[in-house]
Amino acid sequence: MKDAMDLPPSPPMHQVQVDPPLSRQSLVGENESNFNKLNSLTRLVSNLKKTLRSLEEEYEQLFGYKPSKADKMKHKDMKKVVLQLVKARKELKGISIMNKTFSTYSTII
């Protein structure tokens, strides 16, 4: 008969890996930079919307109807603004999700 020492160890059960707790200082610093980024992105989105609105009004005066999405993509300046707006909104959404995650994490600490 074999000893218990001769048997290979059994595989580990489902173990949850826990990350080491982050220091409050690093979380606050990250949150501040995210807050500043959030403000600047919000301002950028607002400015891009205003620019797009003015370009749409110019287009409407020129052609007599509001531009469709296809028309916006054909117009060089409008396309540039629309793509910047999409990019800024996507980035803004990512940061706001991170901030929500941070706020739930900080309430746990």
N, C-alpha and C positions, 0 to 999 in steps of 0.2 A: 504494500500500500504506500501511496505517496504522502508525504507531509504536506501540510497547508502551505509551507514556505516554498515548495517546489511548483505550486500552481501559479500560472500567470495572473496578474491582477485583473479584476473584472473591469469592463469599460465603465467610464463615469456616467452617471445619470445626467439628465438634462440640467446643466448648470447655467445659471444666469450670470453673465459677466457684467460686473458693475464697474463703471468708470470711476476713477477717483474723483472726489468732490472738487469742484472748481472753487477757487477763492472768490470771495465776494468782490474783491477789488477788481479782478480781471473781468468779472461779469458786468460790473458797473461801467468800466471803461469801454467795453464792447457795446454796451447799451447806449452810451453817450455818442459814440461814433455812428452807430446805427441811427440814432435820433437825428444827428446832423445830416446824415445821408438822406434820411427820410424827408426832412425839410427841403433840402436842395432838390431832390427828385420831384417832390410835390410842386415846387415852384417851376421846375423845368416842364412838367406836364402841363401846368396851367399856361405857361408862355407858348408852348407848342400848340395848344388848343386855340389860343388867340390868333396865332400866326395862320393856322389852318383855316380858321373862320374868315379871316381877312382875304386869304387866297381864294376861298370858296365864293365870297362876295364878288371879288374881281371877275372870277370865272362866270358867275351868274349875270353880271352886267354885260360881259362880253358876248355870251352865247344865249342869254335869255332863259336859262334853266339851271337848277342846282346840279353840280357834278355828281355823277354816280361813282361808285368805287372804282369802276374800270376807267372812268374819266380821270379820276385822281391819280391812278397809276400811270396814265399816259402823260400827264402833265409833270414835267421834270421837277419843278420846285415843290409841288404838292406831294409827289411821291417821296421826296426826301424827308419832308416834315412828317408824313404819315408813318414812315418807317422808324424815324427817331421817336415818335410818340409811342409806337408799339413797343419798342425796346425799353423806353423809360418806364412805361406801365408795367412791363414784365419784371423789371428790376425792382420797382416800387412794391409790387406784390410779394416778391421774394423777401424783401426786407421786412415788410409788415408781418409776414408769416413767422420770420425769425423772432421778431419782437413779441409776438403772441406766445411763441414757445418759451422765450426768455421769461415772460411774466409768469407763466405757469410754473416754470422751473424755480424761479426765485421765491414763489409762495411756498414751495415745498421745502426749501432750505430753511 
